[in-house]
Amino acid sequence: MPTSDRISTMKQVREYKPKEGRKLFSASHEEIIDGLTTDVYFVKTKEILHGMGLQDTVVTAEVFPREEGILAGVEEVIALFEGMDLEVWSLREGDAFKPKDTVMRIIGKYSDFGIYETALLGILASSSAWATASRRIRDAAGDKTFISFGARHLHPAVAPVMERAAVIGGADGASCILAAKLLGREPKGTCPHAAFLVAGDTVSVALKYDELMPSEEARIILIDTFKDEAEEALNVAMALGDKLKGVRLDTPGERGGVTTGLVREVRARLDQAGYKHVQIFVSGGLNPDRVRLLSEAGADSFGVGSYISGAKPIDMTMDLKEVGGRPIAKRGRIPGKIENPALVRFI
């Protein structure tokens, strides 16, 4: 989008009218790049600096977090700066940071990039929160597989962003089709209760799944819809035999959820019947503590949704640290750059 299309004055703000008939309220890529999602006071700042003849003043801005976490969202921020004469340093996506660490440094004309402060802080705050929650699940799961199932908990416009961040944080895959495709991967997922409820029987759905699904799709069957989970696990195992990779436990909270005792029983009954190759995939209200306990009980892989998607954004702040090459800061902050040797130049 040409730079001339970006919001620069309050007159443009006043005159702007969203297109009539839009079906969704989420911002498009073009609207974000044009500065329409910024806080209006950054437009006022740009216009004031231009009126004072200070539009070409070169500044150094630094972004820092209020708490520790895992950085994500860098690629989107860099995309905002496309075509600008800037120098940008940042931690890499997936890097860990501590409170007050400099995670990004931008050097250039403030009038060029200042309008994007709202967007870049929002991108980093949300993406880093999702990546951080995902890393905590990864630490709990160890080398066992876990998939991000959180798309249903967010507005669809940002669901792919969340699942991408989850993979950066440590997830082995994502259920959201667009998120997986943007990562160069195939989406991962089994089959919902709806299929079994409509069909009225677990085994018949399992057999049809095996018949219709591509060979590269793992045969993992949900077993908690109608009958006792241990009984249904054996029914499905007998029906699919060696082709069955795993059974999925997603027992609702109304029946106590997936417990360590249930995992141990299903594992024992499968082993005793000669189905040691069948893995146990667990989903439903998981968090790091539950993942750790269920893993110890015998669960082999996990689907995690709301713990990741519901992560509270990590508060990010952008401060000007130099103006015209001179160290400066508002009261309470230390003037001048705060060095971080882990920063890498992106632009």
N, C-alpha and C positions, 0 to 999 in steps of 0.2 A: 504494500500500500504506500503510495507516495507520501513523503513527509508533509506535503502541503495539505493533506487530508486530515492530519492530526489536529485535535482541538488545541487552540492556542490562545483564544480570547474569550472573554465573557459574552461578547456579542455572538460568537459561534455557539456558545452554550445556550443562550437565550433562543437562538433561531433554530436549534436542532430539534427535529421531531422524529421519533421512531417511526419506521414504516408501518403503515396501517395493515392490519390483517395478519400480523405475525402470530404464529401458533404457540410459540414457547417464549418464556421470559428470560431465558439464559442468554448471555452475551455471545455473539458470534466472534470468530477470530478477528474479523475486520474491526468490530466495535472495540475490542480490547486494544488492538494495535493503534486505533485512532484516538485512544485515550478516553473513551466514553465510560469506562468503569473506574476512572480515577476519582479521588475526592476533589470537589470543585476548588478547594483552596490552592491546589497545585496549579490550576489554570490561572488563578488570580496572581500567584507568585510569578509565573512566567510572564504574564502581561506587565506586571509592575517592573520586573527587572529589565524588560525590553524598553519600557518607558523611561527608565533611568539610564539607558545606554549600557547596561551591565549584562546584556544577553550573551556576550562572548566570554564572560568570566569562567576560567577553568577552575574546577573544584575537585577535591578528593572526597568521596563518600564511602563510608564503611557500614556494612550490615552486621549486626551481632544478635545472638539469641539470648533469651532470658533463662533458658534451662538447657540441659544437655540433650543430645539427640543424634539423629542420623540425617544428613543433608540430602534433600531431593528437590527437584524443580529447577535445577540449574539450566538445563537445556531450554526450557520455556523462557526463562529470563533472558538468556542469550539471544533467543529468537526475537524478543521485543526490541533489542538493540541493533537489529540488522540494518546496515547502511549508515550507521552513525560512526562518527570519528571519536571512538572511545577506547580506553584501555581498561579491560575488565579482568580481574583476578578473582578466583574462587576456589573453595574446596571442591573436590570432585563429588559427584553424586555417589552416595553410599559411604562417604567419609563421616567419621564421628566428630562431634564437637562438644565443647563444654560451655557453660554459661559465660557470656561476655567475650567469647572467641570471635575474632574477625572471620566471618565465613565468606564474605564477598567484599571486594574493593572496586570502585568505579571511578575512573579519572577522565574528566572531559568537561565540556560546557554544561553547566547545570541546566541551562535552558533547553538542551537537547534531551536529557534523560529524566529530569526532575518530575515530569508529568507521570512517569511510570512508577513512582514510589509506591503508590497504593497497590498496583498490580503485582510488582515484584515481591513486595512483602507478603501479600496474600498467597502468591504461588509458593514461596519458600515456607511460609508458616504452615499451610495445610499439607503440602507434599512431604515436608520433613516430619510432621506429626504422624502421618500414615506410615512412612518408612521406619520411624522409630518404634511404633507399635509392632510393626512386622518383625523388626529385629529382635524384639523381646520374645515374640513367638518362636523365632528361629533359635534363639538361645535355649528356650525351653524344650523345643523339639529335637535339638541336637542334629544328627544327620538324617532324621526321619523326614519324610515329605510332608509339606503342608501347602495348601492351595488357598488363595484369597477368594472368598465368597461374598465380599462385602458390597457388590454393586447395587443390590436391592435396597440398601439402607441410605443411598444418596440420590440426589438429583441426577438423572441420566447424563446431563451435560458434563458432570465432573466425575462420574463413576470410572471412566477409563483413566483419568488422571490418578485417582486413588489407587486403582489396581496396579498401575505402572509403578507408583511409589512403593506399593507393597512388595513388588518383585525386587525393586532396588534394595529394599530393607531385608530381603531374605526369602520371600515366598518362592516356591518352585514353579508357580504358574498362577493363572487367573482364570476365572470362569467367564468374565465379560469378554465377548467376542472381539470388540474393537480394541480393548486394552491389550489382549494377547497379540493381535495382529500388528499393532503399533510396536510391539516388542519383538516382532519377527518370530512369534511362537504360535502354537495352536491353542485355543481355549481348552480348559480342563473342566470336567464336570461329569456327574453320573446321570441320574434320572430322578425327577421329583416325585413326591407322593401322589401328585395328580394322576400320573400315568397308571399307577397301581389302583387308585380309587376308581378310575373310570373302567379299567379292565376287570377289577374285582378279584384279582388273584396275582400273587407275587411271582410264582414260578412261570406262569404263562407270559408275563411281561419279560422276565429274565430270558426266556427262550427266544422271544421275538427280538429282544435287544441284541442277542447274539447273532440272530439271523440277519438283521438289517444294518447294524452298525459296522463301519469300516473296521478292518482287521487291526488297525493301529489304535483303535479305541479300547482301553482296558475294560474288561468285563468286571465291573464293580457294581453290585446290586444292593439297593436299599432294602432292608429286611424288617423294618419295625412298623409296617403299615397295619397289618391285620392280626398277626399271631405273635406268640412268644418269640423273641429275637433269636434265642438259641435254636429253637425248633425250626424257624424259617431259614436260619443260616444253613442248617443241614439239608433242608429241602432244596434250596438253591444249589448247594454244593453237589448234591446227587444229580441234579438236572444238568448242570454244566460241566461237572467233572474238572479235568485239568484246565479247561478254558477259563474257569472262574479265577480271576485274580484276587478279588476281595469282596467283602460284604461291608455295607455302610450302616452304621448306627447313628440315628438322629432322633432318638426317643425324646418326645416332648417333655417339658417341665411338669406338665399335669400328671405324668406317670413317673416322675422322679428324675427325668433326664438320663443321660448316659452316665452310669456310675462305674467305679473301678470294679465292683463286684460283677456287674453285667459283662464288662470286657473280659474279665478272667473266666467267667462261665462260658461265654461264646468261644473263647480261645481253647479252653479245655475240651469242650465238646467237639469242636472241629478237629483238634489233634487226635482225640480218641477214635474218631471215625475215619482217620486216615487223610484228612485234608489239611495237613500242616502248611501246604503252600498257599492256602487262602489267607490273605491279610485282612486286618480289621481297620477300616477307615471310619473315623469319628468326626461328627460335625454337630453344631448346635450349641450356641452360648459359650464357646471356648475362650479361655484367657490363658496367660502363661502358667498359672498355678494348676489349672485343670489339665492343660496339655502335659505338664510334667507328671502329674499323678496318673493320668490315663496311659501315658507312654510307659510308665513303670509297670502298669497293670497288664500291658501287652498290646496296646494300640500301635499300629504301624504307620498311620498317616492321618492327616487332619485337614478339615475344611474350616477356615476361620473367617468370620464375617464382621460382626458388629464391633468386636474388640479393636479391629484395625480401622474400619470406616468411621467409628465413633470417636476416634482419638481427638483430643482437644488440640487445636492449633498451637504450635509453639510460637510464642510472641517474639516477633522479629522487629528490630528497630534499625532505621538507617539514619546515620548522623553525618553531617559535613565535618571533616577533620582538617581540611586545608582549603583555603580560598586564595587563589592567585599565588599558590606556592607557600603561603604563610600558615603555620599551624594555628588552628582556631577551634573552639568548641563552645557550646552553651554552658552556663554555670552548672557545676556538678559533674561534668565530663572532662576528661583529660585531652587537651589539644594535641593535634598531630596524629599520624598513623599509629595504629596498634598492630605491630607486626605479628604475622602468623606464618612460620616457615612452610606450612602445609599448603598454602595458596598456590594455585597453578594459573598461568595466564591463559585465558580463553579467547580474548580479542586483543 
